[in-house]
Amino acid sequence: MKPITRKSTIIVIDDDPSILRALRRLLSGAGFDVLTFDRPSTLLKSDLPKTGACLVVDINLPEMNGIELCESLAASGCSLPVILITAHTDEETRRLADDAHPVALLIKPFGRELLVNSIEKALLADQR
C-alpha cells in the first residue's frame, strides 16, 4: 500500500464561492493539490484523476444534487472516494447521504482537523 502523499488531489464542488475559497485555502495549506468546481456540469466535463484523489461534494447543488452527481460519476466509471458536506441536518438528507455510501458526511461548519482526517481516510480507502 502506498503512503498517502499530501500531493494527492482533492476535488471540491460547492456552489458557494466563499466555501470554495475557504476549502481551497485550507486544503492547499495542508499540502494537497486542490481543484474546485461550482457546478456539477463543469465537473462532469472535466478530466478527473483516476486514483490518488478524493471528492468533497456539497449535497445541495444547482443542476443536480450532490447525491445525483455521485451517481452520475459512478455510472461513468469514476470510483474516487467521496466526502459529502451539507448544512442540512434533517433525517431525509442523512438518509440520502447514507444511500450514497460516502467515506464521511460532514455538517457545515466543520473543523479543519475533521476534514483533513476524513480526506486521509478516503485516500486510504482508495488504495484498497
A tleap script that builds the chain and sets N, CA, C and O, in Angstrom:
source leaprc.protein.ff14SB
mol = sequence {
  NMET LYS PRO ILE THR ARG LYS SER THR ILE
  ILE VAL ILE ASP ASP ASP PRO SER ILE LEU
  ARG ALA LEU ARG ARG LEU LEU SER GLY ALA
  GLY PHE ASP VAL LEU THR PHE ASP ARG PRO
  SER THR LEU LEU LYS SER ASP LEU PRO LYS
  THR GLY ALA CYS LEU VAL VAL ASP ILE ASN
  LEU PRO GLU MET ASN GLY ILE GLU LEU CYS
  GLU SER LEU ALA ALA SER GLY CYS SER LEU
  PRO VAL ILE LEU ILE THR ALA HIE THR ASP
  GLU GLU THR ARG ARG LEU ALA ASP ASP ALA
  HIE PRO VAL ALA LEU LEU ILE LYS PRO PHE
  GLY ARG GLU LEU LEU VAL ASN SER ILE GLU
  LYS ALA LEU LEU ALA ASP GLN CARG
}
set mol.1.N position { 0.837 -1.174 0.000 }
set mol.1.CA position { 0.000 0.000 0.000 }
set mol.1.C position { 0.883 1.239 0.000 }
set mol.1.O position { 1.802 1.354 0.811 }
set mol.2.N position { 0.602 2.164 -0.911 }
set mol.2.CA position { 1.373 3.398 -0.981 }
set mol.2.C position { 0.975 4.315 0.171 }
set mol.2.O position { -0.193 4.353 0.559 }
set mol.3.N position { 1.946 5.057 0.722 }
set mol.3.CA position { 1.579 6.026 1.758 }
set mol.3.C position { 0.807 7.185 1.135 }
set mol.3.O position { 0.968 7.495 -0.046 }
set mol.4.N position { -0.030 7.814 1.947 }
set mol.4.CA position { -0.766 8.986 1.483 }
set mol.4.C position { 0.224 10.121 1.320 }
set mol.4.O position { 1.009 10.413 2.222 }
set mol.5.N position { 0.180 10.750 0.174 }
set mol.5.CA position { 1.020 11.923 -0.030 }
set mol.5.C position { 0.135 13.150 -0.002 }
set mol.5.O position { -1.014 13.115 -0.442 }
set mol.6.N position { 0.673 14.220 0.513 }
set mol.6.CA position { -0.098 15.462 0.558 }
set mol.6.C position { -0.255 16.038 -0.838 }
set mol.6.O position { -0.959 17.033 -1.011 }
set mol.7.N position { 0.381 15.443 -1.838 }
set mol.7.CA position { 0.184 15.905 -3.209 }
set mol.7.C position { -0.991 15.195 -3.858 }
set mol.7.O position { -1.194 15.297 -5.068 }
set mol.8.N position { -1.749 14.489 -3.070 }
set mol.8.CA position { -2.990 13.923 -3.580 }
set mol.8.C position { -3.907 15.068 -3.983 }
set mol.8.O position { -3.828 16.162 -3.424 }
set mol.9.N position { -4.776 14.815 -4.953 }
set mol.9.CA position { -5.681 15.847 -5.447 }
set mol.9.C position { -7.024 15.741 -4.745 }
set mol.9.O position { -7.628 14.670 -4.671 }
set mol.10.N position { -7.471 16.871 -4.235 }
set mol.10.CA position { -8.783 16.939 -3.618 }
set mol.10.C position { -9.665 17.776 -4.544 }
set mol.10.O position { -9.337 18.917 -4.870 }
set mol.11.N position { -10.777 17.197 -4.957 }
set mol.11.CA position { -11.705 17.847 -5.886 }
set mol.11.C position { -12.917 18.295 -5.078 }
set mol.11.O position { -13.653 17.473 -4.532 }
set mol.12.N position { -13.113 19.600 -5.011 }
set mol.12.CA position { -14.185 20.173 -4.199 }
set mol.12.C position { -15.248 20.750 -5.119 }
set mol.12.O position { -14.936 21.494 -6.048 }
set mol.13.N position { -16.520 20.402 -4.857 }
set mol.13.CA position { -17.614 21.017 -5.591 }
set mol.13.C position { -18.625 21.580 -4.599 }
set mol.13.O position { -19.192 20.872 -3.766 }
set mol.14.N position { -18.821 22.891 -4.732 }
set mol.14.CA position { -19.775 23.617 -3.894 }
set mol.14.C position { -20.174 24.858 -4.678 }
set mol.14.O position { -19.334 25.468 -5.339 }
set mol.15.N position { -21.439 25.238 -4.615 }
set mol.15.CA position { -21.891 26.401 -5.385 }
set mol.15.C position { -21.681 27.721 -4.650 }
set mol.15.O position { -21.998 28.778 -5.196 }
set mol.16.N position { -21.161 27.687 -3.439 }
set mol.16.CA position { -20.903 28.902 -2.669 }
set mol.16.C position { -19.437 29.312 -2.865 }
set mol.16.O position { -18.538 28.614 -2.396 }
set mol.17.N position { -19.187 30.437 -3.553 }
set mol.17.CA position { -17.808 30.860 -3.824 }
set mol.17.C position { -16.961 31.033 -2.556 }
set mol.17.O position { -15.761 30.756 -2.570 }
set mol.18.N position { -17.574 31.485 -1.474 }
set mol.18.CA position { -16.793 31.673 -0.244 }
set mol.18.C position { -16.376 30.331 0.355 }
set mol.18.O position { -15.283 30.219 0.909 }
set mol.19.N position { -17.219 29.327 0.252 }
set mol.19.CA position { -16.861 27.974 0.727 }
set mol.19.C position { -15.731 27.421 -0.141 }
set mol.19.O position { -14.771 26.854 0.381 }
set mol.20.N position { -15.841 27.582 -1.461 }
set mol.20.CA position { -14.781 27.101 -2.355 }
set mol.20.C position { -13.438 27.757 -2.027 }
set mol.20.O position { -12.414 27.077 -1.959 }
set mol.21.N position { -13.443 29.077 -1.825 }
set mol.21.CA position { -12.194 29.781 -1.484 }
set mol.21.C position { -11.629 29.285 -0.163 }
set mol.21.O position { -10.430 29.033 -0.052 }
set mol.22.N position { -12.489 29.144 0.837 }
set mol.22.CA position { -12.040 28.702 2.162 }
set mol.22.C position { -11.468 27.282 2.105 }
set mol.22.O position { -10.423 27.009 2.695 }
set mol.23.N position { -12.150 26.385 1.399 }
set mol.23.CA position { -11.663 24.999 1.318 }
set mol.23.C position { -10.383 24.913 0.486 }
set mol.23.O position { -9.492 24.125 0.804 }
set mol.24.N position { -10.284 25.712 -0.571 }
set mol.24.CA position { -9.051 25.733 -1.365 }
set mol.24.C position { -7.873 26.164 -0.484 }
set mol.24.O position { -6.816 25.534 -0.491 }
set mol.25.N position { -8.074 27.240 0.270 }
set mol.25.CA position { -7.021 27.749 1.156 }
set mol.25.C position { -6.650 26.717 2.222 }
set mol.25.O position { -5.473 26.430 2.440 }
set mol.26.N position { -7.659 26.172 2.873 }
set mol.26.CA position { -7.437 25.199 3.937 }
set mol.26.C position { -6.692 23.969 3.422 }
set mol.26.O position { -5.700 23.545 4.014 }
set mol.27.N position { -7.169 23.406 2.332 }
set mol.27.CA position { -6.580 22.163 1.817 }
set mol.27.C position { -5.219 22.398 1.166 }
set mol.27.O position { -4.321 21.564 1.288 }
set mol.28.N position { -5.064 23.513 0.486 }
set mol.28.CA position { -3.743 23.849 -0.067 }
set mol.28.C position { -2.747 24.038 1.067 }
set mol.28.O position { -1.600 23.599 0.978 }
set mol.29.N position { -3.192 24.693 2.135 }
set mol.29.CA position { -2.345 24.895 3.305 }
set mol.29.C position { -1.954 23.587 3.973 }
set mol.29.O position { -0.904 23.501 4.611 }
set mol.30.N position { -2.800 22.565 3.829 }
set mol.30.CA position { -2.496 21.243 4.380 }
set mol.30.C position { -1.625 20.428 3.423 }
set mol.30.O position { -1.266 19.289 3.724 }
set mol.31.N position { -1.283 21.014 2.261 }
set mol.31.CA position { -0.368 20.357 1.333 }
set mol.31.C position { -1.005 19.588 0.191 }
set mol.31.O position { -0.305 18.926 -0.574 }
set mol.32.N position { -2.316 19.664 0.066 }
set mol.32.CA position { -2.996 18.956 -1.019 }
set mol.32.C position { -3.059 19.820 -2.274 }
set mol.32.O position { -3.066 21.048 -2.192 }
set mol.33.N position { -3.105 19.171 -3.435 }
set mol.33.CA position { -3.467 19.850 -4.674 }
set mol.33.C position { -4.992 19.939 -4.661 }
set mol.33.O position { -5.661 18.971 -4.301 }
set mol.34.N position { -5.544 21.073 -5.045 }
set mol.34.CA position { -6.990 21.271 -4.954 }
set mol.34.C position { -7.548 21.747 -6.292 }
set mol.34.O position { -7.033 22.684 -6.901 }
set mol.35.N position { -8.614 21.081 -6.732 }
set mol.35.CA position { -9.396 21.517 -7.883 }
set mol.35.C position { -10.770 21.892 -7.352 }
set mol.35.O position { -11.344 21.153 -6.552 }
set mol.36.N position { -11.306 23.030 -7.784 }
set mol.36.CA position { -12.629 23.425 -7.325 }
set mol.36.C position { -13.578 23.609 -8.503 }
set mol.36.O position { -13.175 24.018 -9.592 }
set mol.37.N position { -14.840 23.298 -8.258 }
set mol.37.CA position { -15.902 23.427 -9.247 }
set mol.37.C position { -17.134 23.989 -8.559 }
set mol.37.O position { -17.421 23.652 -7.411 }
set mol.38.N position { -17.865 24.854 -9.268 }
set mol.38.CA position { -19.066 25.435 -8.680 }
set mol.38.C position { -20.355 24.872 -9.273 }
set mol.38.O position { -21.450 25.227 -8.837 }
set mol.39.N position { -20.224 23.996 -10.267 }
set mol.39.CA position { -21.405 23.411 -10.903 }
set mol.39.C position { -21.119 21.955 -11.278 }
set mol.39.O position { -20.019 21.639 -11.733 }
set mol.40.N position { -22.095 21.070 -11.092 }
set mol.40.CA position { -21.911 19.682 -11.490 }
set mol.40.C position { -21.545 19.522 -12.966 }
set mol.40.O position { -20.699 18.692 -13.299 }
set mol.41.N position { -22.164 20.299 -13.855 }
set mol.41.CA position { -21.903 20.142 -15.290 }
set mol.41.C position { -20.431 20.406 -15.621 }
set mol.41.O position { -19.857 19.735 -16.479 }
set mol.42.N position { -19.833 21.364 -14.954 }
set mol.42.CA position { -18.412 21.659 -15.182 }
set mol.42.C position { -17.536 20.504 -14.716 }
set mol.42.O position { -16.580 20.125 -15.393 }
set mol.43.N position { -17.862 19.958 -13.574 }
set mol.43.CA position { -17.111 18.812 -13.054 }
set mol.43.C position { -17.235 17.615 -13.987 }
set mol.43.O position { -16.247 16.941 -14.279 }
set mol.44.N position { -18.455 17.351 -14.455 }
set mol.44.CA position { -18.681 16.184 -15.314 }
set mol.44.C position { -17.954 16.288 -16.656 }
set mol.44.O position { -17.659 15.269 -17.280 }
set mol.45.N position { -17.664 17.502 -17.099 }
set mol.45.CA position { -16.940 17.700 -18.360 }
set mol.45.C position { -15.424 17.665 -18.184 }
set mol.45.O position { -14.685 17.657 -19.169 }
set mol.46.N position { -14.962 17.645 -16.948 }
set mol.46.CA position { -13.521 17.719 -16.693 }
set mol.46.C position { -12.874 16.333 -16.742 }
set mol.46.O position { -13.547 15.304 -16.669 }
set mol.47.N position { -11.580 16.343 -16.864 }
set mol.47.CA position { -10.792 15.112 -16.878 }
set mol.47.C position { -10.293 14.868 -15.451 }
set mol.47.O position { -9.290 15.439 -15.025 }
set mol.48.N position { -11.010 14.013 -14.725 }
set mol.48.CA position { -10.675 13.762 -13.326 }
set mol.48.C position { -9.573 12.717 -13.203 }
set mol.48.O position { -9.466 11.825 -14.045 }
set mol.49.N position { -8.752 12.822 -12.156 }
set mol.49.CA position { -7.765 11.768 -11.917 }
set mol.49.C position { -8.483 10.439 -11.641 }
set mol.49.O position { -9.608 10.427 -11.141 }
set mol.50.N position { -7.839 9.350 -11.963 }
set mol.50.CA position { -8.438 8.027 -11.741 }
set mol.50.C position { -8.157 7.504 -10.334 }
set mol.50.O position { -8.972 6.776 -9.767 }
set mol.51.N position { -7.004 7.874 -9.769 }
set mol.51.CA position { -6.611 7.437 -8.428 }
set mol.51.C position { -5.886 8.581 -7.729 }
set mol.51.O position { -5.586 9.609 -8.336 }
set mol.52.N position { -5.609 8.383 -6.441 }
set mol.52.CA position { -4.858 9.380 -5.689 }
set mol.52.C position { -5.614 10.670 -5.490 }
set mol.52.O position { -5.014 11.732 -5.331 }
set mol.53.N position { -6.938 10.580 -5.500 }
set mol.53.CA position { -7.762 11.773 -5.366 }
set mol.53.C position { -8.991 11.454 -4.532 }
set mol.53.O position { -9.323 10.292 -4.295 }
set mol.54.N position { -9.647 12.499 -4.099 }
set mol.54.CA position { -10.846 12.383 -3.282 }
set mol.54.C position { -11.796 13.511 -3.675 }
set mol.54.O position { -11.358 14.621 -3.977 }
set mol.55.N position { -13.078 13.227 -3.670 }
set mol.55.CA position { -14.097 14.226 -3.954 }
set mol.55.C position { -14.709 14.734 -2.651 }
set mol.55.O position { -15.049 13.944 -1.770 }
set mol.56.N position { -14.847 16.045 -2.534 }
set mol.56.CA position { -15.576 16.666 -1.428 }
set mol.56.C position { -16.767 17.356 -2.091 }
set mol.56.O position { -16.606 18.358 -2.788 }
set mol.57.N position { -17.961 16.809 -1.867 }
set mol.57.CA position { -19.147 17.205 -2.633 }
set mol.57.C position { -20.236 17.753 -1.711 }
set mol.57.O position { -20.672 17.082 -0.776 }
set mol.58.N position { -20.664 18.982 -1.992 }
set mol.58.CA position { -21.807 19.547 -1.284 }
set mol.58.C position { -23.066 18.819 -1.755 }
set mol.58.O position { -23.196 18.517 -2.941 }
set mol.59.N position { -23.972 18.541 -0.859 }
set mol.59.CA position { -25.207 17.852 -1.242 }
set mol.59.C position { -26.156 18.794 -1.974 }
set mol.59.O position { -26.823 18.389 -2.925 }
set mol.60.N position { -26.218 20.040 -1.538 }
set mol.60.CA position { -27.178 20.983 -2.104 }
set mol.60.C position { -26.514 21.792 -3.215 }
set mol.60.O position { -25.874 22.810 -2.951 }
set mol.61.N position { -26.666 21.336 -4.458 }
set mol.61.CA position { -26.043 21.964 -5.622 }
set mol.61.C position { -27.082 22.336 -6.670 }
set mol.61.O position { -28.172 21.764 -6.684 }
set mol.62.N position { -26.763 23.290 -7.554 }
set mol.62.CA position { -27.655 23.570 -8.685 }
set mol.62.C position { -27.530 22.451 -9.726 }
set mol.62.O position { -26.569 21.683 -9.683 }
set mol.63.N position { -28.443 22.350 -10.621 }
set mol.63.CA position { -28.460 21.387 -11.730 }
set mol.63.C position { -28.820 19.977 -11.268 }
set mol.63.O position { -29.714 19.348 -11.834 }
set mol.64.N position { -28.144 19.486 -10.264 }
set mol.64.CA position { -28.440 18.179 -9.657 }
set mol.64.C position { -27.856 18.208 -8.260 }
set mol.64.O position { -26.902 18.942 -8.004 }
set mol.65.N position { -28.407 17.428 -7.357 }
set mol.65.CA position { -27.834 17.440 -6.012 }
set mol.65.C position { -26.555 16.596 -5.966 }
set mol.65.O position { -26.243 15.869 -6.910 }
set mol.66.N position { -25.838 16.703 -4.877 }
set mol.66.CA position { -24.559 16.001 -4.747 }
set mol.66.C position { -24.676 14.491 -4.832 }
set mol.66.O position { -23.761 13.822 -5.311 }
set mol.67.N position { -25.794 13.951 -4.371 }
set mol.67.CA position { -26.020 12.502 -4.454 }
set mol.67.C position { -26.156 12.095 -5.916 }
set mol.67.O position { -25.546 11.122 -6.359 }
set mol.68.N position { -26.961 12.847 -6.660 }
set mol.68.CA position { -27.136 12.562 -8.090 }
set mol.68.C position { -25.804 12.714 -8.831 }
set mol.68.O position { -25.505 11.942 -9.742 }
set mol.69.N position { -25.019 13.694 -8.444 }
set mol.69.CA position { -23.701 13.871 -9.056 }
set mol.69.C position { -22.827 12.650 -8.802 }
set mol.69.O position { -22.158 12.167 -9.716 }
set mol.70.N position { -22.825 12.153 -7.583 }
set mol.70.CA position { -22.029 10.961 -7.264 }
set mol.70.C position { -22.501 9.751 -8.070 }
set mol.70.O position { -21.688 8.957 -8.543 }
set mol.71.N position { -23.812 9.620 -8.221 }
set mol.71.CA position { -24.366 8.519 -9.028 }
set mol.71.C position { -23.935 8.655 -10.479 }
set mol.71.O position { -23.580 7.662 -11.114 }
set mol.72.N position { -23.960 9.864 -11.008 }
set mol.72.CA position { -23.553 10.107 -12.388 }
set mol.72.C position { -22.071 9.806 -12.579 }
set mol.72.O position { -21.684 9.211 -13.584 }
set mol.73.N position { -21.247 10.210 -11.629 }
set mol.73.CA position { -19.815 9.922 -11.706 }
set mol.73.C position { -19.563 8.417 -11.663 }
set mol.73.O position { -18.756 7.896 -12.433 }
set mol.74.N position { -20.251 7.728 -10.767 }
set mol.74.CA position { -20.080 6.278 -10.659 }
set mol.74.C position { -20.512 5.579 -11.952 }
set mol.74.O position { -19.859 4.635 -12.396 }
set mol.75.N position { -21.601 6.040 -12.551 }
set mol.75.CA position { -22.086 5.451 -13.806 }
set mol.75.C position { -21.090 5.651 -14.938 }
set mol.75.O position { -21.037 4.854 -15.874 }
set mol.76.N position { -20.299 6.718 -14.850 }
set mol.76.CA position { -19.296 6.974 -15.890 }
set mol.76.C position { -17.960 6.291 -15.578 }
set mol.76.O position { -16.983 6.475 -16.303 }
set mol.77.N position { -17.922 5.509 -14.508 }
set mol.77.CA position { -16.718 4.743 -14.192 }
set mol.77.C position { -15.807 5.375 -13.157 }
set mol.77.O position { -14.751 4.820 -12.851 }
set mol.78.N position { -16.184 6.510 -12.615 }
set mol.78.CA position { -15.375 7.176 -11.583 }
set mol.78.C position { -15.598 6.467 -10.250 }
set mol.78.O position { -16.728 6.356 -9.776 }
set mol.79.N position { -14.521 5.997 -9.662 }
set mol.79.CA position { -14.648 5.293 -8.382 }
set mol.79.C position { -13.880 5.997 -7.262 }
set mol.79.O position { -13.499 5.367 -6.275 }
set mol.80.N position { -13.657 7.292 -7.414 }
set mol.80.CA position { -12.955 8.040 -6.379 }
set mol.80.C position { -13.798 8.088 -5.107 }
set mol.80.O position { -15.024 8.167 -5.179 }
set mol.81.N position { -13.148 8.040 -3.943 }
set mol.81.CA position { -13.906 8.137 -2.691 }
set mol.81.C position { -14.518 9.523 -2.533 }
set mol.81.O position { -14.001 10.517 -3.043 }
set mol.82.N position { -15.641 9.559 -1.809 }
set mol.82.CA position { -16.413 10.792 -1.680 }
set mol.82.C position { -16.630 11.150 -0.217 }
set mol.82.O position { -16.932 10.297 0.617 }
set mol.83.N position { -16.467 12.429 0.067 }
set mol.83.CA position { -16.888 13.005 1.339 }
set mol.83.C position { -18.012 13.975 0.996 }
set mol.83.O position { -17.833 14.886 0.188 }
set mol.84.N position { -19.167 13.775 1.614 }
set mol.84.CA position { -20.291 14.671 1.390 }
set mol.84.C position { -20.312 15.738 2.471 }
set mol.84.O position { -20.038 15.465 3.640 }
set mol.85.N position { -20.646 16.971 2.059 }
set mol.85.CA position { -20.775 18.060 3.016 }
set mol.85.C position { -22.142 18.708 2.842 }
set mol.85.O position { -22.680 18.761 1.736 }
set mol.86.N position { -22.696 19.199 3.943 }
set mol.86.CA position { -24.016 19.823 3.893 }
set mol.86.C position { -24.229 20.712 5.109 }
set mol.86.O position { -23.604 20.527 6.153 }
set mol.87.N position { -25.105 21.658 4.955 }
set mol.87.CA position { -25.530 22.485 6.084 }
set mol.87.C position { -26.848 21.955 6.657 }
set mol.87.O position { -27.319 22.439 7.686 }
set mol.88.N position { -27.434 20.969 5.997 }
set mol.88.CA position { -28.740 20.433 6.402 }
set mol.88.C position { -28.558 19.176 7.244 }
set mol.88.O position { -27.825 18.262 6.864 }
set mol.89.N position { -29.222 19.140 8.377 }
set mol.89.CA position { -29.059 18.002 9.284 }
set mol.89.C position { -30.337 17.186 9.436 }
set mol.89.O position { -30.448 16.370 10.351 }
set mol.90.N position { -31.300 17.401 8.543 }
set mol.90.CA position { -32.567 16.682 8.656 }
set mol.90.C position { -32.381 15.202 8.317 }
set mol.90.O position { -31.394 14.808 7.695 }
set mol.91.N position { -33.335 14.411 8.734 }
set mol.91.CA position { -33.274 12.957 8.558 }
set mol.91.C position { -33.232 12.551 7.085 }
set mol.91.O position { -32.519 11.613 6.728 }
set mol.92.N position { -33.982 13.239 6.228 }
set mol.92.CA position { -34.010 12.922 4.794 }
set mol.92.C position { -32.625 13.121 4.165 }
set mol.92.O position { -32.176 12.292 3.373 }
set mol.93.N position { -31.958 14.208 4.516 }
set mol.93.CA position { -30.610 14.463 3.992 }
set mol.93.C position { -29.649 13.368 4.448 }
set mol.93.O position { -28.847 12.871 3.657 }
set mol.94.N position { -29.731 12.999 5.709 }
set mol.94.CA position { -28.854 11.929 6.229 }
set mol.94.C position { -29.138 10.598 5.524 }
set mol.94.O position { -28.208 9.856 5.210 }
set mol.95.N position { -30.410 10.295 5.275 }
set mol.95.CA position { -30.758 9.042 4.601 }
set mol.95.C position { -30.220 9.039 3.171 }
set mol.95.O position { -29.642 8.049 2.723 }
set mol.96.N position { -30.413 10.152 2.456 }
set mol.96.CA position { -29.886 10.256 1.094 }
set mol.96.C position { -28.364 10.108 1.081 }
set mol.96.O position { -27.801 9.423 0.228 }
set mol.97.N position { -27.727 10.749 2.024 }
set mol.97.CA position { -26.266 10.663 2.108 }
set mol.97.C position { -25.823 9.229 2.375 }
set mol.97.O position { -24.886 8.743 1.740 }
set mol.98.N position { -26.479 8.554 3.297 }
set mol.98.CA position { -26.127 7.160 3.602 }
set mol.98.C position { -26.267 6.269 2.376 }
set mol.98.O position { -25.464 5.359 2.169 }
set mol.99.N position { -27.287 6.532 1.566 }
set mol.99.CA position { -27.507 5.733 0.358 }
set mol.99.C position { -26.363 5.877 -0.644 }
set mol.99.O position { -26.141 4.990 -1.468 }
set mol.100.N position { -25.639 6.995 -0.573 }
set mol.100.CA position { -24.525 7.239 -1.496 }
set mol.100.C position { -23.223 6.601 -1.014 }
set mol.100.O position { -22.237 6.587 -1.750 }
set mol.101.N position { -23.206 6.078 0.204 }
set mol.101.CA position { -22.036 5.404 0.781 }
set mol.101.C position { -20.769 6.264 0.764 }
set mol.101.O position { -19.733 5.832 0.258 }
set mol.102.N position { -20.849 7.470 1.310 }
set mol.102.CA position { -19.640 8.298 1.358 }
set mol.102.C position { -18.685 7.796 2.432 }
set mol.102.O position { -19.080 7.047 3.325 }
set mol.103.N position { -17.445 8.206 2.339 }
set mol.103.CA position { -16.478 7.903 3.395 }
set mol.103.C position { -16.882 8.660 4.657 }
set mol.103.O position { -16.708 8.163 5.770 }
set mol.104.N position { -17.424 9.868 4.475 }
set mol.104.CA position { -17.865 10.675 5.611 }
set mol.104.C position { -18.961 11.633 5.156 }
set mol.104.O position { -19.049 11.993 3.982 }
set mol.105.N position { -19.789 12.034 6.110 }
set mol.105.CA position { -20.770 13.100 5.914 }
set mol.105.C position { -20.420 14.161 6.947 }
set mol.105.O position { -20.502 13.919 8.151 }
set mol.106.N position { -20.027 15.342 6.468 }
set mol.106.CA position { -19.630 16.421 7.360 }
set mol.106.C position { -20.692 17.516 7.329 }
set mol.106.O position { -21.142 17.930 6.261 }
set mol.107.N position { -21.081 17.974 8.508 }
set mol.107.CA position { -22.088 19.023 8.641 }
set mol.107.C position { -21.372 20.358 8.795 }
set mol.107.O position { -20.524 20.527 9.671 }
set mol.108.N position { -21.737 21.322 7.913 }
set mol.108.CA position { -21.152 22.663 7.967 }
set mol.108.C position { -21.683 23.394 9.191 }
set mol.108.O position { -22.866 23.252 9.502 }
set mol.109.N position { -20.892 24.150 9.881 }
set mol.109.CA position { -19.451 24.309 9.683 }
set mol.109.C position { -18.701 23.161 10.364 }
set mol.109.O position { -19.065 22.731 11.459 }
set mol.110.N position { -17.674 22.683 9.716 }
set mol.110.CA position { -16.848 21.609 10.271 }
set mol.110.C position { -15.427 22.137 10.412 }
set mol.110.O position { -15.044 23.104 9.753 }
set mol.111.N position { -14.657 21.499 11.269 }
set mol.111.CA position { -13.300 21.939 11.544 }
set mol.111.C position { -12.291 21.382 10.550 }
set mol.111.O position { -12.546 20.388 9.870 }
set mol.112.N position { -11.150 22.039 10.482 }
set mol.112.CA position { -10.052 21.649 9.601 }
set mol.112.C position { -9.605 20.215 9.883 }
set mol.112.O position { -9.433 19.421 8.958 }
set mol.113.N position { -9.419 19.891 11.153 }
set mol.113.CA position { -8.912 18.568 11.521 }
set mol.113.C position { -9.874 17.465 11.083 }
set mol.113.O position { -9.440 16.434 10.568 }
set mol.114.N position { -11.173 17.673 11.283 }
set mol.114.CA position { -12.164 16.682 10.866 }
set mol.114.C position { -12.119 16.480 9.356 }
set mol.114.O position { -12.164 15.344 8.882 }
set mol.115.N position { -12.031 17.561 8.603 }
set mol.115.CA position { -11.974 17.457 7.144 }
set mol.115.C position { -10.712 16.736 6.692 }
set mol.115.O position { -10.787 15.812 5.882 }
set mol.116.N position { -9.562 17.143 7.198 }
set mol.116.CA position { -8.295 16.521 6.779 }
set mol.116.C position { -8.274 15.045 7.179 }
set mol.116.O position { -7.832 14.206 6.394 }
set mol.117.N position { -8.743 14.712 8.382 }
set mol.117.CA position { -8.792 13.302 8.799 }
set mol.117.C position { -9.721 12.491 7.895 }
set mol.117.O position { -9.414 11.349 7.553 }
set mol.118.N position { -10.849 13.077 7.513 }
set mol.118.CA position { -11.789 12.388 6.619 }
set mol.118.C position { -11.168 12.171 5.244 }
set mol.118.O position { -11.360 11.118 4.636 }
set mol.119.N position { -10.433 13.150 4.756 }
set mol.119.CA position { -9.749 13.020 3.462 }
set mol.119.C position { -8.683 11.936 3.524 }
set mol.119.O position { -8.562 11.129 2.603 }
set mol.120.N position { -7.918 11.914 4.592 }
set mol.120.CA position { -6.898 10.869 4.725 }
set mol.120.C position { -7.545 9.485 4.759 }
set mol.120.O position { -7.028 8.545 4.156 }
set mol.121.N position { -8.678 9.354 5.462 }
set mol.121.CA position { -9.410 8.095 5.490 }
set mol.121.C position { -9.892 7.706 4.098 }
set mol.121.O position { -9.819 6.541 3.708 }
set mol.122.N position { -10.392 8.703 3.345 }
set mol.122.CA position { -10.872 8.454 1.984 }
set mol.122.C position { -9.738 8.016 1.070 }
set mol.122.O position { -9.911 7.103 0.263 }
set mol.123.N position { -8.588 8.653 1.186 }
set mol.123.CA position { -7.446 8.306 0.346 }
set mol.123.C position { -6.916 6.911 0.677 }
set mol.123.O position { -6.488 6.180 -0.215 }
set mol.124.N position { -6.945 6.545 1.958 }
set mol.124.CA position { -6.567 5.178 2.339 }
set mol.124.C position { -7.542 4.159 1.767 }
set mol.124.O position { -7.134 3.100 1.291 }
set mol.125.N position { -8.838 4.484 1.816 }
set mol.125.CA position { -9.851 3.579 1.254 }
set mol.125.C position { -9.653 3.404 -0.240 }
set mol.125.O position { -9.906 2.324 -0.775 }
set mol.126.N position { -9.204 4.449 -0.921 }
set mol.126.CA position { -8.983 4.393 -2.362 }
set mol.126.C position { -7.838 3.470 -2.724 }
set mol.126.O position { -7.776 2.969 -3.847 }
set mol.127.N position { -6.930 3.238 -1.790 }
set mol.127.CA position { -5.769 2.391 -2.066 }
set mol.127.C position { -6.079 0.906 -1.931 }
set mol.127.O position { -5.285 0.061 -2.342 }
set mol.128.N position { -7.221 0.596 -1.363 }
set mol.128.CA position { -7.556 -0.823 -1.118 }
set mol.128.C position { -8.122 -1.480 -2.340 }
set mol.128.O position { -8.454 -2.665 -2.307 }
savepdb mol mol.pdb
quit
